[in-house]
Amino acid sequence: MSETAGTGKENRRREYLTLMGIQPWYAKVAFENARPSPVYPELSETGAPESPTAVEESASPPAREAAPEPKPAPAPVPKPAAVVVRKPLHYLRIDDSLALLAEDGWEGAGGAECRNLLANILKALGKTLDSGAAGELAHLNRESAEANAEQGGLLEDLCQRDGCGNLLIFAYNGNELFPDVSISIEDFATRIGGVSLRVTVTRGLREMLAFPDLKKYCWRDLQRLRARLR
């Protein structure tokens, strides 16, 4: 079939655009008030519209997909109840002016070394350690006296019983025992069991045995207490 003049021009235009690497473009939607485009049946395999009906069909908007149903919100996970941590501490009354707490104690493995270190520290404070002193269990934080009645004496009760004016604490992190006290303060006044006393916090006994350089910080922490005990 011989090509019409319009078809020949269109073929040459497409061949030229192909050589230039340009992909021909054909409008898929009929523009309002636009001139009608000629129809080239021979070019139907290239993607040009075959008839006005095809243009009208392509102009219709695609069907909208149904919006997915929203997923149900996950059920809120209840927060666990706050746990009151009560660390076991060894309490020992030295005399009327001084009592001490040791978080790691001075018994069991390495107990002899802990006792010797404690004796030397007390000697520097002008105190002596009874060779048979084992201390009593105490808990700084508690919910009630009944909750820990079977675990030994409670610190509040021990402070009321002994009435010592100073309390020396050997702990890995004294700030855990007194959350309201700044970690930079090693010596402060407080009330425990209705008794007013001065608290001095320093390094743990076993901690200083493992890292001997910490002993100099312990000596620094004890200066105010040492001055009060003179």
C-alpha positions, 0 to 999 in steps of 0.5 A: 500500500502506497503511503500518503504524503502525510504518512511519508513526512511522519515516517521521515520525521520519526527516522530522523528523530531515531537517528538523533537518539530522540524518542518520539512522544505522542499525547495520550490525553486529548487537550481541550480546544486542541486541533485534531491530530491526523491518524496514521494507521501504519504507525499503530505498532509504534504506540501512536493512537489508532483511533479517537476512541482509543484516545478517549479511553486513555483519557479516562482517569484510572480507577482509584485503589481502595485505601488499606485499612489502618492497622490496630494500635498495639496494646500499651505495655504496662511499665514494671513496678519500681523495684527498691534495691536494698544492698546488704551492708556490714555495719560495725560500731567502733565507739560512741563517735563512729560507726561504719558500713562496708558494702563488700564486707571483710569476710569470705575470700580475701577477708583477711586482706580487707580486715587489715586494710580496714584496721589500717584506715581506722588506725589513721583515724585514731581508732582500733578494730576489735579482732573479733568484730564481724559486724551486723547486716544492715540495709540502707533502703527499705519498704518496712521494718517487717520486709527485712526483719529476717535479714539482720539489723536495719540501718535506721534501727542501728543508728537509733540504738547506737547514736553515733555521730559519724558514719563512715561508708565504704562503697563502690558507688555511694551515690546509689545509696544516697541518690539526693546527694551530689556525687562530688560530696563525700562528707555531708550531714543527714538524718537516718532513723531520726538521728542526726549524723555526719556521713563520709563516703569513700571507696570500697575495701575490695575495690581499693585492694584491686586498685591500690591507687584508689587509697590516696582518694580514700585518704582525701575523703577522710580528712574532714572526718579525721578532723572531727574525731581528734 
